[in-house]
Amino acid sequence: MRILLTGGKGQVGSALATVLAPLGELSAVDRQGLDLRDSQSIRKIIAKVKPGIIINAAAYTAVDLAEQEKDVALEVNFHAVKELAREAEAIDALLIHFSTDYVFDGEKPAPYVESDAPNPLSVYGRSKLEGDRAIAASGCRHFIFRTSWVYGPTGRNFLHAILAAAKTKPELRVVNDQHGAPTSSVALAGAVVQVVANPDFSKKASGLYNLSAAGETTWHGFATAILQARGIATPVVAIRSGEYPVAARRPRNSLLDNSKVGATFGIALPDWRQGLAAVLAAIH
């Protein structure tokens, strides 16, 4: 089995590279090995690797900066994804891609299901949605896994930001009116590798599947849990979203219903607290 993994040094990509390596001939590339803003670069790497599975773990994820860099966000999250899907269809490869809760406006009072109508509030959310739609329209075999609040042992993410800020600030001010399920890159990679490792799963119907941690919290609750687990006494003050101005609006409700992925693949990610404990243990 030949697997092409993009974003191989990102937080999701690095977690995937570790668990994918034993499954076959893995080619993990980062931005130095593959320029996603160059369609010819995409075509060259696919022609060289000749993968049976393409896993796209690369993305433009600077949510606030995307409001200024719309063209760059679209190039990576839409145009590059469209090219990957086109190439996957041409060689009959399975494309696995990651989407985001930010395609929704957060106004639904219950967890989102795959059939709910998207209404992104930000450039980032819109660019990711366009990528999802490009894959669906391409005709390639694909699984799009929509996840939320991703963090991990490596990379720039909320977990590391909180730990760093707690060392220098007398208190942390964190919003408590946005709800979601922090999903570790390690748990996410573990679930995806179950799909890749089982040849029967590649015959399942192409489509979109929510894949996030169980349970729910707020960013304030997540920050508090991080510091408590580390025994750090820095106070965490709960604030509303309007008290922490950012360039891009975030959905108030980012909860995803994972029933479909459970019914289709028998996959269920652990509660976010378990995921946090595992990640903290990995960086202890």
C-alpha contacts under 8 A as a table, 3 or more apart, distances in Angstrom:
res1	aa1	res2	aa2	distance
1	M	23	L	7.28
1	M	24	G	4.89
1	M	25	E	6.00
1	M	51	P	7.60
1	M	52	G	6.42
1	M	53	I	7.85
2	R	24	G	5.99
2	R	25	E	4.74
2	R	26	L	6.02
2	R	27	S	7.71
2	R	49	V	7.32
2	R	50	K	7.10
2	R	51	P	4.66
2	R	52	G	5.44
2	R	53	I	6.58
3	I	24	G	7.08
3	I	25	E	6.13
3	I	26	L	4.84
3	I	27	S	6.11
3	I	51	P	5.17
3	I	52	G	6.18
3	I	53	I	4.91
3	I	54	I	5.89
3	I	55	I	7.41
4	L	26	L	6.15
4	L	27	S	4.92
4	L	28	A	6.03
4	L	29	V	7.72
4	L	46	I	7.76
4	L	49	V	7.01
4	L	51	P	5.81
4	L	53	I	6.37
4	L	54	I	4.82
4	L	55	I	6.15
5	L	8	G	6.02
5	L	13	G	7.24
5	L	17	A	7.59
5	L	26	L	7.31
5	L	27	S	6.08
5	L	28	A	4.59
5	L	29	V	6.20
5	L	54	I	6.09
5	L	55	I	4.84
5	L	56	N	6.02
5	L	57	A	6.88
6	T	13	G	7.08
6	T	28	A	6.05
6	T	29	V	5.17
6	T	30	D	6.07
6	T	34	L	7.71
6	T	54	I	7.95
6	T	55	I	6.38
6	T	56	N	5.00
6	T	57	A	5.43
6	T	58	A	5.49
7	G	10	G	5.40
7	G	12	V	7.87
7	G	13	G	5.26
7	G	14	S	7.88
7	G	28	A	7.48
7	G	29	V	6.14
7	G	30	D	4.79
7	G	31	R	6.91
7	G	56	N	6.88
7	G	57	A	4.95
7	G	58	A	4.00
7	G	59	A	7.50
8	G	12	V	7.85
8	G	13	G	4.23
8	G	14	S	5.31
8	G	16	L	7.75
8	G	17	A	6.50
8	G	28	A	5.03
8	G	29	V	5.19
8	G	30	D	5.13
8	G	57	A	7.10
8	G	58	A	7.61
9	K	13	G	5.60
9	K	14	S	4.90
9	K	29	V	7.70
9	K	30	D	5.89
10	G	13	G	4.89
10	G	14	S	5.60
10	G	30	D	7.92
10	G	57	A	7.50
10	G	58	A	7.17
10	G	154	T	7.79
10	G	155	G	6.41
11	Q	14	S	5.51
11	Q	15	A	6.43
11	Q	151	Y	7.20
11	Q	152	G	6.04
11	Q	153	P	7.46
11	Q	154	T	5.54
11	Q	155	G	5.25
11	Q	185	S	6.35
12	V	15	A	5.25
12	V	16	L	6.16
12	V	57	A	6.21
12	V	152	G	7.67
12	V	185	S	4.97
12	V	186	V	7.43
12	V	188	L	7.62
12	V	189	A	6.82
13	G	16	L	4.99
13	G	17	A	6.01
13	G	57	A	5.31
13	G	58	A	7.36
14	S	17	A	5.08
14	S	18	T	6.54
15	A	18	T	5.53
15	A	19	V	6.92
15	A	185	S	6.25
15	A	186	V	5.57
15	A	189	A	5.89
16	L	19	V	5.41
16	L	20	L	5.83
16	L	186	V	7.75
16	L	189	A	4.96
16	L	190	G	7.58
16	L	193	V	7.52
17	A	20	L	5.20
17	A	21	A	5.97
17	A	26	L	7.91
17	A	28	A	6.83
18	T	21	A	5.89
19	V	22	P	6.77
19	V	23	L	7.95
19	V	189	A	7.32
19	V	190	G	7.14
19	V	193	V	6.76
20	L	23	L	5.47
20	L	24	G	7.42
20	L	26	L	7.05
20	L	193	V	6.47
21	A	24	G	6.34
21	A	25	E	7.17
21	A	26	L	5.80
23	L	26	L	7.93
23	L	197	A	6.71
27	S	49	V	7.25
29	V	32	Q	7.50
29	V	33	G	5.23
29	V	34	L	6.26
30	D	33	G	5.32
30	D	34	L	6.05
31	R	34	L	5.04
31	R	35	D	5.55
31	R	36	L	7.37
32	Q	35	D	6.89
34	L	41	S	6.17
34	L	42	I	6.72
34	L	45	I	7.32
35	D	38	D	5.50
35	D	41	S	5.98
35	D	42	I	7.16
36	L	39	S	6.87
36	L	41	S	7.14
36	L	42	I	6.46
36	L	75	E	7.66
36	L	76	V	5.96
36	L	80	A	5.49
37	R	75	E	5.71
37	R	76	V	6.03
37	R	79	H	7.79
37	R	80	A	6.29
38	D	41	S	5.28
38	D	42	I	6.64
38	D	80	A	7.71
39	S	42	I	5.10
39	S	43	R	6.32
39	S	80	A	6.82
39	S	83	E	6.59
40	Q	43	R	5.07
40	Q	44	K	6.10
41	S	44	K	5.12
41	S	45	I	6.31
42	I	45	I	5.48
42	I	46	I	6.36
42	I	80	A	7.83
42	I	83	E	7.34
42	I	84	L	7.04
43	R	46	I	5.31
43	R	47	A	6.09
43	R	87	E	7.07
44	K	47	A	5.12
44	K	48	K	6.12
45	I	48	K	5.03
45	I	49	V	6.07
46	I	49	V	5.23
46	I	50	K	5.48
46	I	51	P	6.74
46	I	87	E	7.52
47	A	50	K	5.39
50	K	91	I	7.99
51	P	54	I	6.39
51	P	93	A	6.59
52	G	92	D	7.41
52	G	93	A	4.62
52	G	94	L	6.33
53	I	93	A	5.26
53	I	94	L	4.70
53	I	95	L	5.98
53	I	96	I	7.55
54	I	88	A	7.37
54	I	93	A	6.76
54	I	94	L	6.09
54	I	95	L	4.80
54	I	96	I	6.16
55	I	95	L	5.88
55	I	96	I	4.64
55	I	97	H	6.04
56	N	95	L	7.48
56	N	96	I	6.17
56	N	97	H	5.03
56	N	98	F	7.07
57	A	97	H	6.68
57	A	98	F	6.63
59	A	76	V	6.12
59	A	77	N	5.75
60	Y	72	V	7.86
60	Y	73	A	5.59
60	Y	76	V	6.02
60	Y	77	N	6.22
60	Y	124	Y	7.78
61	T	66	A	7.95
61	T	124	Y	7.10
62	A	65	L	5.36
62	A	66	A	5.92
62	A	124	Y	7.68
63	V	66	A	5.37
63	V	67	E	7.36
63	V	122	S	7.69
63	V	123	V	7.66
63	V	124	Y	5.50
63	V	248	A	6.54
64	D	67	E	5.72
64	D	68	Q	7.86
64	D	246	V	6.77
64	D	247	A	5.07
64	D	248	A	5.02
65	L	68	Q	5.52
65	L	69	E	6.15
65	L	247	A	7.59
66	A	69	E	4.56
66	A	70	K	5.31
66	A	72	V	7.65
66	A	73	A	5.98
66	A	123	V	5.97
66	A	124	Y	5.84
67	E	70	K	5.88
67	E	122	S	7.19
67	E	123	V	5.64
67	E	124	Y	7.49
67	E	247	A	6.74
67	E	248	A	6.58
69	E	72	V	5.43
69	E	73	A	6.30
70	K	73	A	5.16
70	K	74	L	6.16
70	K	123	V	6.36
70	K	124	Y	7.92
71	D	74	L	5.16
71	D	75	E	6.11
72	V	75	E	5.04
72	V	76	V	6.37
73	A	76	V	5.45
73	A	77	N	5.78
73	A	78	F	7.70
73	A	123	V	7.66
73	A	124	Y	6.60
73	A	127	S	6.30
74	L	77	N	5.21
74	L	78	F	4.98
74	L	79	H	6.31
74	L	127	S	5.19
75	E	78	F	5.71
75	E	79	H	4.81
75	E	80	A	5.95
76	V	79	H	6.17
76	V	80	A	5.17
76	V	81	V	7.03
77	N	80	A	6.38
77	N	81	V	6.07
77	N	127	S	5.52
77	N	128	K	5.38
77	N	130	E	7.60
77	N	131	G	5.67
78	F	81	V	5.16
78	F	82	K	6.01
78	F	127	S	5.80
78	F	128	K	6.54
78	F	129	L	7.99
78	F	130	E	5.50
78	F	131	G	4.13
78	F	132	D	7.94
78	F	134	A	7.27
79	H	82	K	5.05
79	H	83	E	6.32
79	H	131	G	7.28
80	A	83	E	5.09
80	A	84	L	6.21
81	V	84	L	4.99
81	V	85	A	6.13
81	V	131	G	5.61
81	V	134	A	7.19
81	V	135	I	7.12
82	K	85	A	5.14
82	K	86	R	6.16
82	K	131	G	6.44
82	K	134	A	5.23
82	K	135	I	6.20
82	K	138	S	7.60
83	E	86	R	4.99
83	E	87	E	6.17
84	L	87	E	5.20
84	L	88	A	6.04
84	L	95	L	7.94
85	A	88	A	4.97
85	A	89	E	6.12
85	A	95	L	6.87
85	A	134	A	7.43
85	A	135	I	5.45
85	A	138	S	6.04
85	A	140	C	6.17
86	R	89	E	5.25
86	R	90	A	6.30
86	R	138	S	6.01
86	R	140	C	7.21
87	E	90	A	5.00
87	E	91	I	6.42
88	A	91	I	5.46
88	A	92	D	5.64
88	A	93	A	4.72
88	A	94	L	6.53
88	A	95	L	6.38
88	A	140	C	5.98
88	A	141	R	7.66
89	E	92	D	4.95
89	E	93	A	6.42
89	E	138	S	6.96
89	E	139	G	6.34
89	E	140	C	4.16
89	E	141	R	6.97
90	A	93	A	7.86
90	A	140	C	7.94
92	D	140	C	6.90
92	D	141	R	7.19
93	A	140	C	7.45
93	A	141	R	6.83
94	L	140	C	7.11
94	L	141	R	4.99
94	L	142	H	5.43
94	L	143	F	7.83
94	L	202	S	7.40
95	L	140	C	7.27
95	L	141	R	6.23
95	L	142	H	4.57
95	L	143	F	6.43
96	I	142	H	5.69
96	I	143	F	4.92
96	I	144	I	5.86
96	I	145	F	7.55
97	H	142	H	7.70
97	H	143	F	6.43
97	H	144	I	4.79
97	H	145	F	6.21
98	F	144	I	5.61
98	F	145	F	4.86
98	F	146	R	5.69
98	F	147	T	7.09
99	S	128	K	6.41
99	S	129	L	7.60
99	S	132	D	7.00
99	S	144	I	6.51
99	S	145	F	5.83
99	S	146	R	4.20
99	S	147	T	6.18
100	T	103	V	6.20
100	T	125	G	7.42
100	T	128	K	7.14
100	T	146	R	5.01
100	T	147	T	5.14
100	T	148	S	5.79
101	D	104	F	6.03
101	D	146	R	6.64
101	D	147	T	6.11
101	D	148	S	5.33
101	D	254	S	5.56
101	D	255	L	7.64
101	D	256	L	7.46
102	Y	105	D	7.19
102	Y	120	P	6.02
102	Y	121	L	7.41
102	Y	122	S	7.70
102	Y	124	Y	7.67
102	Y	125	G	4.87
102	Y	250	R	6.99
102	Y	251	P	6.55
102	Y	254	S	7.34
103	V	118	P	5.40
103	V	119	N	5.94
103	V	120	P	4.32
103	V	121	L	7.48
103	V	125	G	4.73
103	V	126	R	6.46
103	V	128	K	7.11
103	V	129	L	5.93
104	F	117	A	7.69
104	F	118	P	4.83
104	F	119	N	4.83
104	F	120	P	4.86
104	F	121	L	7.26
104	F	125	G	7.75
104	F	251	P	6.59
104	F	254	S	7.62
105	D	108	K	7.95
105	D	118	P	7.28
105	D	119	N	5.26
105	D	120	P	5.37
105	D	121	L	5.76
105	D	250	R	7.53
105	D	251	P	4.90
105	D	252	R	7.43
105	D	253	N	7.75
106	G	109	P	7.94
106	G	250	R	7.85
106	G	251	P	4.09
106	G	252	R	4.71
106	G	253	N	4.14
106	G	254	S	6.04
107	E	251	P	7.34
107	E	252	R	6.80
107	E	253	N	6.54
108	K	111	P	7.31
108	K	112	Y	7.31
108	K	253	N	6.91
109	P	253	N	7.27
110	A	253	N	7.99
110	A	255	L	7.47
111	P	253	N	7.62
111	P	254	S	7.37
111	P	255	L	4.64
111	P	256	L	4.73
111	P	257	D	5.22
112	Y	116	D	6.38
112	Y	254	S	7.68
112	Y	255	L	6.21
112	Y	256	L	4.68
112	Y	257	D	5.54
113	V	116	D	5.64
113	V	210	N	7.35
113	V	256	L	6.31
113	V	257	D	5.28
113	V	258	N	7.63
114	E	208	L	6.52
114	E	209	Y	6.48
114	E	210	N	6.60
114	E	257	D	7.99
118	P	129	L	7.88
120	P	123	V	7.83
120	P	125	G	5.07
120	P	126	R	5.55
120	P	129	L	7.89
121	L	125	G	6.59
121	L	126	R	7.54
121	L	248	A	7.46
121	L	249	R	5.77
121	L	250	R	6.69
121	L	251	P	7.23
122	S	125	G	5.12
122	S	126	R	6.22
122	S	248	A	5.50
122	S	249	R	6.00
122	S	250	R	7.46
123	V	126	R	5.07
123	V	127	S	6.04
123	V	248	A	7.67
124	Y	127	S	5.18
124	Y	128	K	6.26
125	G	128	K	5.25
125	G	129	L	6.18
126	R	129	L	5.06
126	R	130	E	6.23
127	S	130	E	5.19
127	S	131	G	6.43
128	K	131	G	5.07
128	K	132	D	6.37
129	L	132	D	5.03
129	L	133	R	6.25
130	E	133	R	5.10
130	E	134	A	6.11
131	G	134	A	5.06
131	G	135	I	6.38
132	D	135	I	5.36
132	D	136	A	6.41
132	D	144	I	7.28
133	R	136	A	5.09
133	R	137	A	6.10
134	A	137	A	5.14
134	A	138	S	6.11
135	I	138	S	5.20
135	I	139	G	7.34
135	I	140	C	7.10
135	I	142	H	7.44
136	A	139	G	6.42
136	A	140	C	7.59
136	A	142	H	7.88
136	A	207	G	7.37
141	R	206	S	5.66
142	H	206	S	4.97
142	H	207	G	6.27
143	F	206	S	5.57
143	F	207	G	5.29
143	F	208	L	5.98
143	F	209	Y	7.18
144	I	207	G	6.21
144	I	208	L	4.67
144	I	209	Y	6.04
145	F	208	L	6.09
145	F	209	Y	4.96
145	F	210	N	5.59
145	F	211	L	5.74
146	R	208	L	7.17
146	R	209	Y	6.04
146	R	210	N	4.60
146	R	211	L	5.65
146	R	212	S	7.51
147	T	150	V	7.35
147	T	183	T	7.34
147	T	210	N	6.06
147	T	211	L	5.07
147	T	212	S	4.89
147	T	256	L	7.70
148	S	180	G	7.17
148	S	181	A	6.48
148	S	182	P	6.41
148	S	183	T	6.12
148	S	212	S	5.97
148	S	254	S	6.93
148	S	255	L	7.78
148	S	256	L	7.90
149	W	180	G	7.15
149	W	181	A	6.49
149	W	182	P	4.67
149	W	183	T	5.72
150	V	157	N	7.67
150	V	182	P	6.03
150	V	183	T	4.84
150	V	184	S	5.61
150	V	185	S	6.24
151	Y	157	N	5.43
151	Y	158	F	6.57
151	Y	159	L	6.54
151	Y	182	P	7.22
151	Y	183	T	6.42
151	Y	184	S	5.09
151	Y	185	S	5.89
152	G	155	G	7.07
152	G	157	N	7.31
152	G	159	L	7.52
152	G	184	S	5.25
152	G	185	S	5.06
152	G	186	V	6.67
152	G	279	V	6.23
153	P	279	V	5.64
153	P	280	L	7.26
153	P	282	A	6.54
153	P	283	I	5.93
156	R	160	H	6.65
156	R	161	A	7.37
157	N	160	H	5.69
157	N	161	A	6.21
158	F	161	A	4.99
158	F	162	I	6.08
159	L	162	I	5.38
159	L	163	L	6.36
159	L	223	A	7.52
159	L	226	I	7.12
160	H	163	L	5.10
160	H	164	A	6.04
161	A	164	A	5.20
161	A	165	A	6.04
162	I	165	A	5.13
162	I	166	A	6.05
162	I	223	A	6.50
162	I	226	I	7.80
162	I	227	L	7.99
163	L	166	A	5.31
163	L	167	K	6.81
163	L	226	I	7.73
163	L	227	L	7.24
164	A	167	K	5.53
164	A	168	T	7.24
165	A	168	T	5.52
165	A	169	K	5.88
165	A	172	L	7.44
166	A	169	K	5.59
166	A	170	P	7.45
166	A	171	E	7.22
166	A	172	L	7.02
166	A	232	I	7.67
166	A	234	T	5.96
169	K	172	L	6.83
169	K	234	T	7.86
170	P	234	T	6.42
170	P	235	P	7.41
171	E	234	T	5.58
171	E	235	P	4.91
171	E	236	V	5.94
171	E	237	V	7.09
172	L	234	T	7.23
172	L	235	P	6.24
172	L	236	V	4.74
172	L	237	V	5.95
173	R	236	V	5.86
173	R	237	V	4.72
173	R	238	A	6.04
173	R	239	I	6.31
174	V	219	W	6.42
174	V	220	H	5.02
174	V	223	A	7.52
174	V	236	V	6.78
174	V	237	V	6.20
174	V	238	A	5.43
174	V	239	I	5.77
174	V	240	R	7.99
174	V	244	Y	7.95
175	V	178	Q	6.87
175	V	218	T	7.42
175	V	219	W	5.88
175	V	220	H	5.54
175	V	238	A	5.69
175	V	239	I	4.67
175	V	240	R	5.10
175	V	241	S	5.52
175	V	244	Y	7.33
176	N	179	H	7.65
176	N	218	T	5.32
176	N	219	W	5.93
176	N	220	H	5.00
176	N	221	G	7.26
176	N	238	A	5.58
176	N	239	I	5.93
176	N	240	R	6.02
176	N	241	S	7.57
177	D	218	T	6.68
177	D	239	I	7.87
177	D	240	R	5.87
177	D	241	S	6.58
177	D	252	R	6.40
178	Q	218	T	5.52
178	Q	219	W	6.68
178	Q	241	S	7.66
178	Q	250	R	7.88
178	Q	251	P	6.88
178	Q	252	R	4.23
178	Q	253	N	5.91
178	Q	254	S	7.48
179	H	216	E	6.75
179	H	217	T	5.64
179	H	218	T	4.58
179	H	219	W	7.23
179	H	252	R	5.99
179	H	253	N	4.97
179	H	254	S	5.84
179	H	255	L	6.71
180	G	216	E	5.36
180	G	217	T	5.70
180	G	218	T	6.13
180	G	219	W	7.96
180	G	253	N	6.29
180	G	254	S	4.63
180	G	255	L	4.71
180	G	256	L	7.94
181	A	212	S	6.71
181	A	213	A	5.62
181	A	214	A	6.63
181	A	215	G	6.17
181	A	216	E	4.74
181	A	217	T	6.17
181	A	218	T	7.97
181	A	254	S	7.45
181	A	255	L	6.29
181	A	272	W	6.24
182	P	212	S	7.63
182	P	213	A	6.42
182	P	216	E	7.78
182	P	217	T	7.90
182	P	222	F	7.53
182	P	272	W	5.70
183	T	187	A	7.21
183	T	188	L	7.09
183	T	212	S	5.64
183	T	213	A	5.01
183	T	272	W	6.24
183	T	275	G	7.02
184	S	187	A	5.37
184	S	188	L	6.23
184	S	213	A	7.73
184	S	272	W	7.72
184	S	275	G	5.80
184	S	276	L	6.99
184	S	279	V	7.18
185	S	188	L	4.94
185	S	189	A	5.97
186	V	189	A	5.21
186	V	190	G	6.15
186	V	275	G	7.96
186	V	279	V	7.45
187	A	190	G	5.04
187	A	191	A	6.30
187	A	269	L	6.54
187	A	270	P	7.71
187	A	275	G	6.71
188	L	191	A	5.27
188	L	192	V	6.31
188	L	211	L	7.55
188	L	212	S	7.53
188	L	269	L	7.52
189	A	192	V	5.10
189	A	193	V	6.09
190	G	193	V	5.32
190	G	194	Q	6.61
191	A	194	Q	5.32
191	A	195	V	6.98
191	A	267	I	6.58
191	A	268	A	7.83
191	A	269	L	7.23
192	V	195	V	5.22
192	V	196	V	6.48
193	V	196	V	4.90
193	V	197	A	5.82
194	Q	197	A	5.21
194	Q	198	N	6.29
195	V	198	N	5.58
195	V	199	P	7.89
195	V	201	F	5.70
195	V	202	S	7.26
195	V	265	F	7.33
196	V	199	P	7.05
196	V	201	F	7.36
196	V	202	S	7.34
198	N	201	F	5.50
198	N	202	S	7.40
199	P	202	S	5.65
199	P	203	K	7.47
200	D	203	K	5.53
200	D	204	K	7.24
201	F	204	K	5.29
201	F	265	F	7.13
204	K	264	T	7.76
209	Y	258	N	7.52
209	Y	260	K	6.44
209	Y	261	V	5.62
210	N	256	L	6.29
210	N	257	D	6.58
210	N	258	N	5.24
210	N	260	K	7.24
210	N	261	V	6.49
211	L	256	L	7.66
211	L	258	N	5.88
211	L	261	V	6.82
211	L	268	A	7.97
211	L	269	L	7.48
212	S	256	L	6.82
212	S	258	N	6.95
212	S	269	L	6.53
213	A	268	A	7.88
213	A	269	L	5.05
213	A	270	P	5.76
213	A	271	D	5.50
213	A	272	W	5.23
213	A	275	G	7.74
214	A	268	A	7.83
214	A	269	L	6.20
214	A	270	P	5.66
214	A	271	D	4.20
214	A	272	W	5.89
215	G	271	D	5.37
215	G	272	W	6.19
216	E	255	L	7.25
216	E	272	W	7.41
217	T	220	H	7.93
217	T	221	G	5.61
217	T	222	F	6.48
218	T	221	G	4.91
218	T	222	F	6.08
219	W	222	F	4.97
219	W	223	A	6.08
220	H	223	A	5.15
220	H	224	T	6.11
220	H	236	V	7.16
220	H	237	V	7.70
220	H	238	A	6.07
221	G	224	T	5.09
221	G	225	A	6.13
222	F	225	A	5.16
222	F	226	I	6.24
223	A	226	I	5.13
223	A	227	L	6.40
223	A	236	V	7.33
224	T	227	L	5.36
224	T	228	Q	6.06
224	T	236	V	6.33
225	A	228	Q	5.10
225	A	229	A	6.01
226	I	229	A	5.31
226	I	230	R	6.44
226	I	276	L	7.57
227	L	230	R	5.07
227	L	231	G	6.00
227	L	232	I	4.98
227	L	233	A	7.09
227	L	234	T	7.55
228	Q	231	G	4.93
228	Q	232	I	6.01
228	Q	233	A	7.43
229	A	232	I	7.76
229	A	277	A	7.71
239	I	243	E	6.30
239	I	244	Y	7.65
240	R	243	E	5.48
240	R	244	Y	7.19
241	S	244	Y	5.45
241	S	245	P	7.10
242	G	245	P	5.96
246	V	249	R	7.11
251	P	254	S	6.18
257	D	260	K	7.81
258	N	261	V	5.74
258	N	262	G	6.45
258	N	268	A	7.53
259	S	262	G	5.16
259	S	263	A	6.16
260	K	263	A	5.13
260	K	264	T	6.05
261	V	264	T	5.14
261	V	265	F	5.69
261	V	266	G	6.85
261	V	267	I	6.14
261	V	268	A	7.57
262	G	265	F	5.55
262	G	266	G	4.41
262	G	267	I	4.68
262	G	268	A	5.78
263	A	266	G	5.65
263	A	267	I	7.79
264	T	267	I	7.95
270	P	274	Q	6.24
270	P	275	G	6.56
271	D	274	Q	5.44
271	D	275	G	6.53
272	W	275	G	4.91
272	W	276	L	6.11
273	R	276	L	5.05
273	R	277	A	6.28
274	Q	277	A	5.13
274	Q	278	A	6.31
275	G	278	A	5.22
275	G	279	V	6.29
276	L	279	V	5.17
276	L	280	L	6.10
277	A	280	L	5.22
277	A	281	A	6.11
278	A	281	A	5.12
278	A	282	A	6.34
279	V	282	A	5.04
279	V	283	I	6.55
280	L	283	I	5.26
280	L	284	H	5.90
281	A	284	H	5.10
